[in-house]
Structure formats: structure tokens, C-alpha cells
């Protein structure tokens, strides 16, 4: 499930209308991001400024995605 896939305009339109699909899209995106970060961390022999910056940006994005997932879950449990 960590394979990167393109998100189409149709996916985005459906996500705007379907909260369950939006939740799934966010979760799959978070899984793919974390897998990519793990791969980047594992392949780096010595830390470089570019790798460090990419990992930091990835971590910030992962936190934001997790917040979106949590807020979507809270909205669906409190109609």
C-alpha cells in the first residue's frame, strides 16, 4: 500500500463529496509518504543537507496529513 499513485481531478472531486473516500485518500497518501521517508532514510549513507531537508519537510507534511485524518474522523463521528 506504500506505492505512490497519481491523484486525479476525479479523485479530488469525489473526495470533496465523499468523506469516507477523502479519509481513504488521505490515509493512503500518508502511508506512501511515510514509506518514501523510510526509504530515503535507509538509503542515505551519510546525512546530507538535502536529505535532512527532505525528511524534515516530509515529517511536517506527515503531521499535517495526520491532523487532517483526525479532524475528518472527528467530523464523521459527530454529525
Phi and psi in degrees as GROMACS dihedral restraints (atoms count N, CA, C in turn):
[ dihedral_restraints ]
;  ai    aj    ak    al  type     phi  dphi    fc
    3     4     5     6     1   -89.2    20    10
    4     5     6     7     1     6.5    20    10
    6     7     8     9     1   -75.0    20    10
    7     8     9    10     1   134.9    20    10
    9    10    11    12     1   -74.7    20    10
   10    11    12    13     1   135.7    20    10
   12    13    14    15     1  -134.2    20    10
   13    14    15    16     1   148.2    20    10
   15    16    17    18     1   -73.9    20    10
   16    17    18    19     1   139.0    20    10
   18    19    20    21     1   -97.5    20    10
   19    20    21    22     1   122.9    20    10
   21    22    23    24     1   -91.9    20    10
   22    23    24    25     1   169.4    20    10
   24    25    26    27     1   -62.2    20    10
   25    26    27    28     1   -35.2    20    10
   27    28    29    30     1   -63.3    20    10
   28    29    30    31     1   -40.4    20    10
   30    31    32    33     1   -60.5    20    10
   31    32    33    34     1   -44.4    20    10
   33    34    35    36     1   -65.3    20    10
   34    35    36    37     1   -40.7    20    10
   36    37    38    39     1   -63.7    20    10
   37    38    39    40     1   -43.1    20    10
   39    40    41    42     1   -65.0    20    10
   40    41    42    43     1   -39.5    20    10
   42    43    44    45     1   -63.8    20    10
   43    44    45    46     1   -31.9    20    10
   45    46    47    48     1   -66.9    20    10
   46    47    48    49     1   -29.7    20    10
   48    49    50    51     1   -98.0    20    10
   49    50    51    52     1   -24.8    20    10
   51    52    53    54     1  -120.1    20    10
   52    53    54    55     1   101.0    20    10
   54    55    56    57     1   -58.2    20    10
   55    56    57    58     1   -36.2    20    10
   57    58    59    60     1   -66.7    20    10
   58    59    60    61     1   -40.4    20    10
   60    61    62    63     1   -67.4    20    10
   61    62    63    64     1   -40.2    20    10
   63    64    65    66     1   -59.9    20    10
   64    65    66    67     1   -43.5    20    10
   66    67    68    69     1   -60.7    20    10
   67    68    69    70     1   -44.4    20    10
   69    70    71    72     1   -64.1    20    10
   70    71    72    73     1   -43.8    20    10
   72    73    74    75     1   -61.8    20    10
   73    74    75    76     1   -42.9    20    10
   75    76    77    78     1   -64.9    20    10
   76    77    78    79     1   -41.9    20    10
   78    79    80    81     1   -65.4    20    10
   79    80    81    82     1   -44.6    20    10
   81    82    83    84     1   -63.8    20    10
   82    83    84    85     1   -39.6    20    10
   84    85    86    87     1   -64.3    20    10
   85    86    87    88     1   -41.5    20    10
   87    88    89    90     1   -64.4    20    10
   88    89    90    91     1   -43.6    20    10
   90    91    92    93     1   -59.3    20    10
   91    92    93    94     1   -43.6    20    10
   93    94    95    96     1   -65.2    20    10
   94    95    96    97     1   -41.3    20    10
   96    97    98    99     1   -62.9    20    10
   97    98    99   100     1   -46.7    20    10
   99   100   101   102     1   -64.2    20    10
  100   101   102   103     1   -38.1    20    10
  102   103   104   105     1   -64.7    20    10
  103   104   105   106     1   -40.5    20    10
  105   106   107   108     1   -65.2    20    10
  106   107   108   109     1   -40.8    20    10
  108   109   110   111     1   -65.4    20    10
  109   110   111   112     1   -39.7    20    10
  111   112   113   114     1   -63.5    20    10
  112   113   114   115     1   -42.7    20    10
  114   115   116   117     1   -63.0    20    10
  115   116   117   118     1   -44.5    20    10
  117   118   119   120     1   -61.6    20    10
  118   119   120   121     1   -43.7    20    10
  120   121   122   123     1   -65.1    20    10
  121   122   123   124     1   -37.6    20    10
  123   124   125   126     1   -75.2    20    10
  124   125   126   127     1   -26.4    20    10
  126   127   128   129     1   -89.9    20    10
  127   128   129   130     1   -15.5    20    10
  129   130   131   132     1   -77.3    20    10
  130   131   132   133     1   114.6    20    10
  132   133   134   135     1   -67.7    20    10
  133   134   135   136     1   -50.8    20    10
  135   136   137   138     1  -128.5    20    10
  136   137   138   139     1   139.1    20    10
  138   139   140   141     1   -60.8    20    10
  139   140   141   142     1   132.3    20    10
  141   142   143   144     1  -117.7    20    10
  142   143   144   145     1   163.7    20    10
  144   145   146   147     1   -61.9    20    10
  145   146   147   148     1   -38.6    20    10
  147   148   149   150     1   -66.0    20    10
  148   149   150   151     1   -45.6    20    10
  150   151   152   153     1   -63.9    20    10
  151   152   153   154     1   -42.8    20    10
  153   154   155   156     1   -61.1    20    10
  154   155   156   157     1   -43.0    20    10
  156   157   158   159     1   -65.0    20    10
  157   158   159   160     1   -43.1    20    10
  159   160   161   162     1   -63.9    20    10
  160   161   162   163     1   -41.7    20    10
  162   163   164   165     1   -65.8    20    10
  163   164   165   166     1   -39.7    20    10
  165   166   167   168     1   -64.0    20    10
  166   167   168   169     1   -45.6    20    10
  168   169   170   171     1   -63.5    20    10
  169   170   171   172     1   -39.4    20    10
  171   172   173   174     1   -63.0    20    10
  172   173   174   175     1   -40.7    20    10
  174   175   176   177     1   -65.2    20    10
  175   176   177   178     1   -41.5    20    10
  177   178   179   180     1   -63.6    20    10
  178   179   180   181     1   -40.8    20    10
  180   181   182   183     1   -67.4    20    10
  181   182   183   184     1   -38.6    20    10
  183   184   185   186     1   -62.4    20    10
  184   185   186   187     1   -41.4    20    10
  186   187   188   189     1   -63.5    20    10
  187   188   189   190     1   -42.9    20    10
  189   190   191   192     1   -64.1    20    10
  190   191   192   193     1   -43.0    20    10
  192   193   194   195     1   -62.1    20    10
  193   194   195   196     1   -41.9    20    10
  195   196   197   198     1   -62.3    20    10
  196   197   198   199     1   -40.0    20    10
  198   199   200   201     1   -63.3    20    10
  199   200   201   202     1   -41.5    20    10
  201   202   203   204     1   -64.0    20    10
  202   203   204   205     1   -41.1    20    10
  204   205   206   207     1   -63.5    20    10
  205   206   207   208     1   -44.5    20    10
  207   208   209   210     1   -65.3    20    10
  208   209   210   211     1   -41.7    20    10
  210   211   212   213     1   -68.7    20    10
  211   212   213   214     1   -34.9    20    10
  213   214   215   216     1   -66.4    20    10
  214   215   216   217     1   -40.0    20    10
  216   217   218   219     1   -65.5    20    10
  217   218   219   220     1   -40.3    20    10
  219   220   221   222     1   -65.1    20    10
  220   221   222   223     1   -39.8    20    10
  222   223   224   225     1   -65.7    20    10
  223   224   225   226     1   -38.1    20    10
  225   226   227   228     1   -73.3    20    10
  226   227   228   229     1   -26.0    20    10
  228   229   230   231     1   -87.2    20    10
  229   230   231   232     1   -16.4    20    10
  231   232   233   234     1  -123.0    20    10
  232   233   234   235     1    82.2    20    10
